[in-house]
Amino acid sequence: MMQPRVNCSPGALVLYQEHQSSLPAWPSICLTEDVTPASFLRTRPYGFDTIVLKLAPILNVEQLRWAKTSQIMPFDPMNADEFTKRRIPGLQDAYAIANENILSESDLDYWKAMLASSLDEEVVILDDSDDSDDDDDDDDKQMRLAIEMGIIDVSSQIPKSSIPATRAKTQGDNMQAKTAIMQPFDNRLSLPTRRSIERPSGLLTPLTSHPRKPHPFDYHPPIPKRRMSFSSETSDEDAQLPSQKRRRSHVARDIWHDGSSQTSQEALLNNSFQAYFDSNKGVHDEFSSEYLGRSVEPAARGDSKVNVTKKSADVKRQLNMAAADGDVIEGDIGESSQFVQVFVGPEVDPASDKQIDPERRRYKFQLIKHHIWNRTYFQDSLSAKHYFTPTGENTWELTHPELVNISPEDFCFVAEYLSNGRFGYGEPEDQEQFAEFFAQCMSAWQTAEQLKADDLLNHIVEKIHAIHDMRHLWGLWNPVVFTCSIYRADLALDAHTELKALFSEFIAEYYRAYLADDHTSDVLLTSFRQLPELEKDVLAKRVDLLERQL
């Protein structure tokens, strides 16, 4: 039987079947290359020649796909039954937008304008309610932002028109906008900010640090016999060794332990790394104590900066005021179809922390569904079955098998990336901020390896490349810790290869500074003994550096 001819002309409405996906065919719009951003065009796979835009209430470049002709079918409004539309998040909205597109006869220029707007801001498709007589621009803007934040559920409505909703470009503007939108509803919880870096405040239930396991030994740091200035090959005595005070996560607590017998130098190295990550054991407790809000919008785009937080008591009081107002938040967001529940870490005593789910005995995150649903690493690589389990009527839980082995503290950075496309510091400015920057990256890196989140690994590579010109502020300790964790990894993705090259070149550049210091020389030489590949790469780059200097 011959397939009906598919109209793939620009602006045509079609059904797109995702490659190797169990999801049904999705209402989409055929686009041309001049409509899409250059960054997307560079991702074109071999054999894929058609660009489609998957329809969704919030339109942005994340809905763009490369498609083969075999993946495209003529649009049929009855292709999916009502049960399937309700069961698959976003599918009912996509069909509603598609049906409205047929009535309005939107052309390519319309979708081009929509996509162009989304390059700097997310475009929210809203419904023009029949019983709405208020044409006030401010109220419309407030309503759009409220829907974008998830305070108002529009999943059951049929989108009719599309209006760009400009998201605040800075944290200050974003806070002001969020406060303003709730004026018609009496009160609204303002978003708490972190004392040091931004966390995904809108996407998590309040979270504090889970109890740490006691370590089998106490550490007393060795006092180095001599200290050498930290500098590049061109100025070995200009800059001083960075401060030994470090803020560290426990992410690489077991980086150096391989189960084999240890020499005295190896034991010293293990002890040193333990102190490195325990030196400021409570730093995550400070950050998570500020995490008391229930806002549901990701932070505004832009590089994270150091922010001053509100007092916890003020945030709690605002939370109670907002939760008591039924017009602001109706019910638990865990029962909302727009969120996915994520339980992270091992089971712990619920009495130890009020933020632990009493039934599941694990820390609970709430992530916006459309941010994570189509991530390939949330599917089984063999069966292609996704890790989302229904928990009620159109409510879901992410049940990835590695979540039980992930620290809730580390998952905060992953949640921020999944929601905003970035996490943590964007532009560290001094040694203390660089120390925290590397701690954040190492926490996110280990968790990304556990989840096999290749896009997050690539993002971390981009973050480190962006600060390469400021490597004189990195310190000696930060890169070698990160480097060894990468060389020990079982994975061998492009991100691992890039960071191996970057960090081995850094160690080669500051090779004399490493050897001139008793403590870092022990660390480096022990690393070479345990990781021959690292020694080979560093010495090869050291030889290249010396040849260029001759």
C-alpha positions in Angstrom: 0.0 0.0 0.0 1.4 3.3 -1.0 2.0 5.9 1.6 0.2 9.2 1.1 2.4 12.0 -0.3 3.8 14.2 2.5 3.7 17.9 2.1 7.0 19.0 3.4 6.8 22.6 2.1 8.0 25.3 4.5 5.3 26.0 7.1 3.4 22.8 6.4 1.9 20.9 9.4 3.0 17.3 9.6 3.4 14.4 12.1 7.0 13.7 13.1 8.1 10.4 14.5 11.2 10.7 16.8 14.1 8.4 15.8 14.3 5.4 18.1 11.6 6.8 20.4 8.6 5.0 21.9 6.6 8.3 21.8 3.8 8.6 19.2 4.2 10.8 16.1 4.2 14.5 17.1 2.5 17.4 15.5 5.2 19.6 14.0 5.9 22.4 11.5 8.3 22.0 8.6 10.9 24.8 8.6 13.7 26.1 6.3 17.4 26.6 7.2 17.1 30.4 7.1 14.6 30.2 10.0 16.8 28.2 12.4 19.8 29.4 14.3 23.3 28.6 13.0 24.1 26.6 16.1 21.4 24.2 15.2 22.4 23.9 11.6 25.9 22.7 12.7 24.3 19.7 14.4 22.9 18.2 11.1 23.4 14.4 11.0 24.3 12.7 7.8 21.2 11.8 5.8 18.8 14.1 7.6 17.6 16.9 5.3 14.3 18.3 6.8 14.0 20.6 9.8 10.8 20.3 11.9 9.6 22.3 14.9 7.7 20.1 17.5 4.7 22.0 18.7 4.5 22.8 22.4 3.0 25.5 24.7 6.5 26.9 25.2 8.3 27.2 21.9 12.1 27.5 21.7 15.0 25.9 19.9 14.8 22.8 22.0 11.8 21.7 19.9 13.9 21.8 16.7 14.7 18.4 15.1 16.5 17.1 12.1 14.3 14.5 10.3 14.4 12.1 7.4 11.5 11.9 5.0 10.6 8.5 6.4 10.0 10.1 9.8 7.4 12.5 8.5 3.8 11.7 7.9 0.8 13.8 6.8 -0.9 15.5 9.7 -4.0 13.6 11.0 -5.8 15.1 14.0 -7.1 11.6 14.8 -3.7 9.9 14.7 -3.6 9.6 18.5 -6.6 8.7 20.6 -7.7 10.9 23.5 -6.3 8.5 26.1 -2.8 8.6 24.5 -3.0 12.4 24.3 -3.7 12.7 28.0 -1.1 10.1 28.9 1.8 11.6 27.0 2.8 14.9 28.5 2.5 17.8 26.1 0.8 15.7 23.3 -2.7 17.0 23.9 -1.4 20.6 23.9 0.5 19.9 20.6 -2.6 18.7 18.9 -4.6 21.6 20.2 -2.0 24.1 18.8 -2.0 22.1 15.5 -5.8 22.3 15.1 -5.7 26.0 15.9 -2.9 26.4 13.3 -5.2 24.9 10.6 -7.9 27.4 11.5 -5.6 30.4 11.6 -3.6 29.3 8.5 -0.3 30.4 10.0 2.5 30.6 7.4 6.2 30.2 7.6 6.8 33.9 8.5 4.7 33.4 11.7 6.8 30.5 12.9 10.0 32.3 11.9 9.0 35.2 14.1 8.1 32.9 17.0 11.4 31.0 16.8 13.4 34.3 16.4 11.8 35.6 19.6 12.7 32.4 21.4 16.5 32.9 20.8 16.5 35.4 23.6 13.3 34.5 25.4 10.9 31.6 25.7 7.6 32.0 23.7 4.5 31.0 25.6 1.4 30.1 23.6 -1.6 31.3 25.6 -5.4 30.9 25.3 -7.6 34.0 24.7 -10.3 33.1 27.1 -13.8 33.7 25.8 -15.0 35.3 29.1 -12.0 37.6 29.5 -12.9 41.2 29.0 -9.8 42.8 30.5 -7.4 44.0 27.7 -5.0 45.6 30.1 -1.4 44.9 28.9 0.0 44.7 32.4 -2.5 42.0 33.4 -1.8 40.0 30.2 1.9 40.2 30.9 1.3 39.0 34.5 -0.8 36.2 33.3 1.7 35.0 30.8 4.5 35.0 33.3 2.3 33.2 35.8 1.6 30.4 33.3 5.2 30.2 32.3 6.1 29.8 36.0 3.6 27.0 36.3 1.4 28.7 38.9 -1.6 28.5 36.6 -2.2 25.2 34.7 -3.3 25.7 31.1 -2.8 22.1 30.0 -6.5 21.5 29.6 -7.1 24.7 27.6 -6.8 25.1 23.8 -4.1 27.6 22.9 -5.3 30.1 20.4 -2.8 32.8 20.0 0.9 33.2 20.5 2.5 36.1 22.4 6.2 36.4 23.2 6.7 36.6 26.9 10.0 38.4 27.7 11.8 36.8 30.5 13.8 38.9 32.8 17.4 39.3 31.7 18.8 39.7 35.2 18.1 38.2 38.6 17.0 41.6 39.9 14.5 42.1 37.0 13.3 38.6 37.4 12.6 39.0 41.1 10.7 42.2 40.4 8.6 40.6 37.7 7.7 37.7 39.8 6.7 39.9 42.7 4.6 42.0 40.3 2.6 39.3 38.7 1.0 38.2 41.9 -0.6 41.6 42.8 -4.0 40.5 41.6 -3.8 37.4 43.8 -3.0 39.2 47.1 0.3 37.6 48.0 3.1 35.6 46.2 6.2 33.9 47.5 9.3 35.8 46.4 12.2 33.7 45.2 15.0 33.1 47.7 18.6 33.5 46.3 21.7 31.8 47.4 24.4 33.3 49.5 27.1 32.2 47.0 25.7 30.9 43.8 22.3 30.5 42.1 20.5 27.1 42.6 17.5 26.0 40.6 15.2 27.6 43.2 12.1 27.0 41.3 12.4 23.3 40.7 13.1 21.7 44.0 11.3 21.1 47.2 13.2 22.6 50.2 16.4 20.6 50.6 19.1 20.4 53.2 22.2 18.2 53.4 21.7 14.5 54.1 23.8 13.0 56.9 27.3 12.2 55.8 28.9 8.9 56.6 31.7 9.0 59.1 35.1 8.5 57.7 37.2 5.7 59.1 40.1 7.9 59.9 40.9 11.4 61.2 43.0 13.6 59.0 45.8 15.9 60.3 47.2 17.8 57.3 51.0 17.6 56.8 52.9 20.8 57.1 54.9 21.3 53.9 58.6 22.0 54.3 58.7 24.7 51.7 56.3 26.6 49.4 56.9 27.6 45.9 55.2 30.5 44.1 52.5 29.4 41.6 53.1 30.8 38.2 53.3 29.8 34.5 56.5 28.9 32.8 57.2 32.5 31.9 57.1 33.9 35.4 57.8 31.2 38.0 58.1 33.7 40.9 55.5 36.3 40.3 52.3 34.8 41.7 51.8 33.1 45.1 50.5 29.7 45.8 46.7 29.9 46.3 45.2 29.7 49.8 44.8 26.3 51.3 41.3 27.2 52.5 38.9 25.4 50.2 35.2 24.9 49.9 34.6 21.4 48.8 31.9 18.9 48.2 32.4 15.3 49.0 32.1 14.4 45.3 35.5 12.8 44.9 35.7 11.3 48.4 36.8 8.0 47.0 38.7 9.2 43.9 42.0 7.7 45.1 40.8 4.6 46.8 41.2 1.6 44.5 41.0 -1.2 47.0 44.7 -2.1 46.7 47.4 -1.9 49.3 48.8 1.6 49.8 52.3 2.8 50.3 52.8 5.6 52.8 52.9 8.2 50.0 49.6 6.8 48.6 48.0 6.9 52.1 49.2 10.5 52.5 47.7 11.3 49.1 44.3 9.7 50.1 44.3 11.6 53.4 45.1 14.8 51.6 42.2 14.4 49.2 39.9 13.6 52.0 40.8 16.8 53.8 40.4 18.7 50.5 36.7 17.7 50.3 36.0 17.9 54.0 37.7 21.2 54.8 34.4 23.1 54.6 32.0 20.2 55.3 29.0 22.4 56.0 29.1 24.6 52.9 26.2 22.8 51.2 24.2 23.0 54.4 24.5 26.8 54.3 23.4 26.8 50.6 20.5 24.4 51.1 19.2 26.2 54.2 18.2 29.1 51.9 16.3 26.7 49.7 12.9 27.2 51.2 10.8 28.4 48.2 8.3 26.7 46.0 8.6 28.9 42.9 8.3 26.9 39.7 10.2 29.0 37.2 13.9 28.5 36.4 16.2 31.4 37.1 16.7 33.9 34.4 19.4 33.4 31.7 22.8 34.9 32.3 26.0 34.2 34.2 25.6 33.4 37.9 26.8 36.0 40.2 27.3 36.2 44.0 23.9 37.1 45.5 22.8 38.2 48.9 20.0 36.0 50.2 17.0 36.9 52.3 16.8 35.7 55.9 15.4 32.2 56.2 12.7 33.3 58.6 11.4 35.8 56.1 11.4 33.2 53.3 9.5 30.8 55.6 7.0 33.4 56.5 6.4 34.3 52.8 6.1 30.6 52.0 3.3 30.1 54.6 1.5 33.2 53.3 1.6 32.0 49.7 0.7 28.4 50.5 -2.3 29.6 52.5 -3.7 31.5 49.5 -5.6 29.0 47.3 -5.5 31.5 44.4 -1.7 31.3 44.3 -0.9 27.6 44.5 -3.7 25.0 44.3 -2.6 21.7 45.9 0.8 20.1 46.0 2.9 20.6 42.9 3.8 16.9 43.2 0.2 16.3 42.0 0.6 18.7 39.0 0.8 17.2 35.5 3.5 19.8 34.7 6.1 18.3 37.1 8.0 15.1 37.5 9.0 13.8 41.0 12.6 12.8 41.5 13.7 11.0 44.6 17.5 11.1 45.1 20.0 9.4 47.3 19.7 6.4 49.7 17.0 6.0 52.3 17.5 8.1 55.4 15.7 8.7 58.6 12.9 11.2 57.9 13.1 12.5 61.4 16.6 13.8 60.7 15.4 16.3 58.2 11.9 17.7 57.5 12.7 17.9 53.8 12.9 14.1 53.5 9.8 12.5 52.1 8.3 10.6 55.0 6.9 7.8 52.8 9.9 7.3 50.5 12.5 8.2 53.1 14.5 10.0 50.4 15.1 13.6 49.3 12.5 14.8 46.8 13.0 17.1 43.8 10.3 18.6 41.6 11.4 19.2 38.0 9.4 20.7 35.2 8.3 17.9 32.9 9.2 19.4 29.5 12.7 20.1 30.6 13.6 16.4 31.1 11.1 14.3 29.2 13.0 13.9 25.9 16.5 13.5 27.4 17.9 10.4 25.8 19.8 9.4 29.0 16.5 9.1 30.8 15.8 6.1 28.6 17.2 2.5 28.8 19.9 2.3 26.1 18.9 -1.2 25.1 15.1 -1.3 25.3 14.6 2.5 24.6 12.0 2.4 27.4 12.0 5.6 29.4 12.5 5.8 33.1 9.3 7.7 33.8 6.8 5.8 35.9 3.2 7.0 36.2 2.2 7.8 39.8 -1.4 8.9 39.3 -3.5 10.6 36.7 -1.0 12.2 34.4 1.7 12.5 37.1 5.1 11.0 36.8 8.2 9.9 38.7 11.7 9.7 37.3 13.0 6.2 38.3 16.5 6.1 36.9 18.4 3.3 38.6 21.4 5.5 39.4 19.4 8.1 41.4 19.8 6.1 44.6 23.6 6.4 44.3 23.6 10.1 43.8 24.1 12.7 46.5 21.2 15.2 46.7 23.7 18.0 47.2 25.4 17.1 43.9 22.0 16.6 42.1 21.2 20.2 42.8 23.7 21.3 40.1 22.2 18.7 37.6 18.7 20.0 38.3 19.8 23.5 37.7 21.4 22.5 34.4 18.3 20.5 33.3 16.2 23.6 33.9 18.3 26.5 32.8 21.0 25.0 30.6 23.7 26.1 33.0 24.6 25.9 36.6 26.8 27.5 39.3 29.3 30.2 38.7 29.5 31.7 35.3 32.5 34.1 35.8 34.5 33.4 38.9 36.7 36.4 39.8 39.1 35.4 42.5 40.8 32.3 43.9 38.1 31.5 46.4 35.4 31.7 43.7 37.6 29.5 41.4 37.9 27.0 44.2 34.1 26.8 44.5 33.8 26.8 40.7 35.8 23.7 40.4 34.0 22.0 43.3 30.7 22.7 41.5 32.0 21.3 38.3 33.4 18.2 39.9 30.1 17.5 41.7 28.1 17.9 38.5 30.7 15.9 36.5 30.5 12.9 38.7 26.7 12.9 38.7 26.6 13.4 34.9 28.9 10.4 34.5 26.5 8.3 36.7 23.5 9.4 34.5 25.6 9.3 31.3 24.4 12.9 30.7 26.7 13.7 27.8 25.2 17.2 27.2 26.0 18.2 30.8 29.5 16.8 30.4 30.0 18.9 27.3 28.6 22.0 29.1 31.2 21.5 31.9 33.9 21.4 29.2 32.6 24.7 27.8 32.6 26.3 31.3 36.3 25.3 31.8 37.3 26.4 28.3 35.7 29.8 29.1 38.0 30.4 32.1 41.2 29.1 30.4 42.6 32.6 30.1 42.4 33.0 33.9 44.2 29.7 34.6 46.7 31.6 36.8 43.9 31.7 39.4 43.0 28.1 39.2 45.5 27.0 41.8 47.6 23.8 41.7 45.2 21.6 43.7 42.0 22.1 41.7 43.1 20.8 38.3 45.0 17.8 39.6 42.0 16.6 41.6 39.7 17.0 38.6 42.2 15.5 36.2 42.7 12.3 38.2 38.9 11.8 38.5 38.7 12.1 34.7 41.6 9.7 34.0 40.1 7.1 36.4 36.6 7.2 34.7 35.4 4.1 32.8 33.7 6.4 30.2 35.6 7.7 27.2 33.3 10.3 25.7 34.5 13.4 23.8 34.1 15.5 26.9 36.7 13.3 28.7 39.1 13.5 25.8 38.9 17.3 25.8 39.4 17.8 29.5 42.3 15.3 29.5 44.0 17.4 26.9 43.2 20.7 28.7 44.3 19.6 32.2 47.4 17.7 31.1 48.5 20.8 29.2 47.9 22.9 32.3 50.0 20.5 34.5 52.7 20.6 31.9 52.7 24.4 31.9 53.0 24.6 35.7 55.2 21.5 36.1 58.0 23.2 37.9 55.6 24.8 40.4 54.1 21.3 41.2 57.5 19.8 41.8 58.8 22.7 43.8 56.2 22.2 46.5 56.6 19.2 48.8 52.9 18.6 49.1 51.8 19.0 45.5 54.9 17.1 44.3 53.9 14.1 46.3 50.4 14.3 44.9 51.5 14.6 41.3 54.1 11.8 41.5 51.7 9.5 43.2 49.1 10.3 40.5 51.7 9.5 37.8 52.4 6.1 39.5 48.7 5.2 39.7 47.7 6.7 36.3 50.4 6.0 33.6 48.2 7.6 30.9 48.3 10.9 32.8 52.1 10.8 33.1 52.5 10.1 29.4 50.2 12.9 28.4 51.7 15.4 30.8 55.3 14.6 29.8 54.5 14.7 26.1 53.0 18.2 26.4 55.9 19.2 28.6 58.3 18.2 25.8 56.3 20.1 23.3 56.4 23.2 25.6 60.1 23.0 26.0 60.7 22.6 22.3 58.7 25.8 21.6 60.8 27.6 24.1 64.1 26.6 22.4 
